[in-house]
């Protein structure tokens, strides 16, 4: 496990919890470890880095090190600098997607990239990722079109095509002959 992996696990942990103690909580995050010692060290380094960033504070109590959030995770903000080329590409992708949807309410300005633009870019990526996964499922035959439609087909009874309805069934013909 890398320090980056451990840090990402901890971010998820602290979304739901406000403290962490390695001996008690690590196995809740990583129940099976290939190399327990290396995993513990990766988590300790990640905890130290989160502490250096001001996200956590720590206290040794009863021979255990406790890491406590300074404030709730959703209260932390990160500042990201976006260079001109990245801003140009972000704006182009978002604005092209808005054109596809024919909805210009979320178009963005290259010279003023905002948090909502980054969030919209993540939504665009998620949308395309879902489309790719759906195509892969159809190609591999692991799903039906009905399951891809999800709740859209709930309550819709299957119907026969019109050509089938117009053709008399063999049993119907036999019954008519018997009645004559």
C-alpha distance (Angstrom), angle and dihedral (degrees) to the residues before:
residue distance angle dihedral
X1 . . .
X2 3.77 . .
X3 3.80 126.5 .
X4 3.81 87.1 -113.6
X5 3.82 90.5 55.8
X6 3.80 90.7 48.4
X7 3.81 91.4 48.0
X8 3.80 91.7 51.4
X9 3.81 90.5 49.2
X10 3.80 89.6 50.7
X11 3.80 92.9 50.4
X12 3.80 88.6 55.2
X13 3.80 90.8 45.5
X14 3.79 93.6 52.0
X15 3.80 91.8 51.1
X16 3.82 86.5 71.6
X17 3.82 103.0 22.7
X18 3.79 134.4 46.5
X19 3.81 99.1 -154.1
X20 3.78 140.5 37.5
X21 3.80 133.8 -162.0
X22 3.80 115.3 -177.4
X23 3.79 97.8 -142.3
X24 3.80 93.3 50.3
X25 3.81 104.5 31.4
X26 3.81 109.2 30.6
X27 3.81 94.7 81.0
X28 3.81 89.3 52.4
X29 3.80 88.3 61.0
X30 3.81 99.2 35.4
X31 3.80 108.6 21.6
X32 3.82 94.0 174.5
X33 3.81 119.6 41.3
X34 3.79 125.9 -174.8
X35 3.79 92.1 -158.6
X36 3.80 110.2 16.4
X37 3.81 95.3 -172.5
X38 3.83 93.7 52.1
X39 3.83 90.6 45.5
X40 3.81 91.9 51.5
X41 3.81 90.8 49.1
X42 3.83 91.6 48.6
X43 3.82 89.8 52.0
X44 3.80 92.2 46.9
X45 3.80 91.2 52.1
X46 3.82 91.3 46.1
X47 3.82 90.3 49.9
X48 3.82 90.6 50.1
X49 3.82 90.8 50.3
X50 3.82 91.5 49.4
X51 3.79 87.7 49.9
X52 3.83 91.3 51.1
X53 3.82 88.3 52.3
X54 3.79 89.8 55.5
X55 3.80 95.5 -113.2
X56 3.80 94.7 113.2
X57 3.75 140.8 27.9
X58 3.79 123.6 -161.1
X59 3.76 138.5 -149.5
X60 3.78 131.8 -173.1
X61 3.81 109.4 -133.9
X62 3.81 128.6 167.0
X63 3.82 91.1 -8.7
X64 3.82 91.8 -54.6
X65 3.81 129.2 106.1
X66 3.79 113.2 -132.3
X67 3.80 122.1 -164.1
X68 3.79 115.5 -157.3
X69 3.80 129.0 -172.9
X70 3.80 113.7 -110.6
X71 3.83 88.9 -143.7
X72 3.82 135.3 -15.0
X73 3.81 114.1 -59.3
X74 3.79 93.7 -119.7
X75 3.82 89.3 60.1
X76 3.82 93.3 64.7
X77 3.78 119.5 97.8
X78 3.78 127.6 -166.1
X79 3.75 125.0 -152.7
X80 3.77 115.5 -141.1
X81 3.77 125.0 -174.3
X82 3.78 114.7 -144.6
X83 3.77 118.5 -158.7
X84 3.82 122.3 -140.0
X85 3.81 95.8 -100.8
X86 3.79 93.5 48.9
X87 3.82 90.7 46.1
X88 3.80 89.7 51.3
X89 3.81 92.5 51.8
X90 3.82 93.9 44.0
X91 3.79 91.7 51.1
X92 3.80 92.8 44.9
X93 3.82 93.6 52.3
X94 3.79 94.7 45.5
X95 3.80 93.6 44.6
X96 3.82 92.9 47.4
X97 3.80 89.9 50.3
X98 3.82 89.7 50.3
X99 3.82 88.3 53.0
X100 3.80 90.8 51.2
X101 3.81 90.0 51.9
X102 3.81 91.0 41.5
X103 3.80 88.4 -130.7
X104 3.79 116.1 119.7
X105 3.80 96.2 179.0
X106 3.83 91.8 104.0
X107 3.78 101.8 40.3
X108 3.77 112.6 135.1
X109 3.77 137.2 -146.5
X110 3.81 117.8 -121.3
X111 3.80 92.3 -141.0
X112 3.81 94.0 50.9
X113 3.82 111.9 41.3
X114 3.82 109.7 178.4
X115 3.80 135.1 -169.3
X116 3.82 89.9 -99.4
X117 3.82 88.5 58.5
X118 3.80 91.9 54.8
X119 3.82 89.3 46.9
X120 3.83 89.9 49.5
X121 3.79 90.2 49.8
X122 3.80 88.9 53.9
X123 3.82 89.1 50.7
X124 3.81 90.5 50.9
X125 3.80 90.7 51.1
X126 3.80 91.0 48.2
X127 3.82 91.3 49.7
X128 3.81 92.7 51.6
X129 3.80 92.0 43.6
X130 3.82 90.3 54.8
X131 3.82 90.5 49.9
X132 3.81 91.0 51.6
X133 3.81 91.8 48.4
X134 3.82 91.0 48.9
X135 3.82 91.3 51.4
X136 3.80 91.1 48.3
X137 3.80 90.2 51.3
X138 3.80 92.0 49.8
X139 3.81 92.4 47.0
X140 3.80 93.4 47.1
X141 3.80 91.3 44.5
X142 3.80 93.3 -127.2
X143 3.76 94.6 129.6
X144 3.76 140.5 30.3
X145 3.76 127.3 -123.6
X146 3.81 88.5 -115.6
X147 3.80 91.6 59.6
X148 3.81 90.1 48.7
X149 3.80 89.0 53.6
X150 3.80 87.3 56.7
X151 3.77 114.2 -177.0
X152 3.79 93.5 -3.2
X153 3.80 92.0 89.4
X154 3.79 97.1 42.9
X155 3.77 110.5 128.5
X156 3.81 94.2 11.7
X157 3.79 111.4 126.7
X158 3.79 116.5 -141.4
X159 3.80 112.2 -108.8
X160 3.75 132.7 -162.6
X161 3.78 118.9 -113.5
X162 3.84 114.1 -100.3
X163 3.85 92.6 -109.9
X164 3.81 90.5 58.9
X165 3.82 92.1 47.3
X166 3.84 91.8 53.1
X167 3.81 95.4 50.7
X168 3.81 112.3 83.7
X169 3.75 113.9 -121.5
X170 3.78 117.7 -119.0
X171 3.82 91.7 -120.6
X172 3.82 89.8 52.9
X173 3.81 90.8 53.3
X174 3.82 91.8 49.1
X175 3.83 91.3 49.9
X176 3.83 91.5 50.7
X177 3.82 91.4 50.8
X178 3.80 91.7 50.1
X179 3.80 92.1 51.5
X180 3.84 91.8 53.8
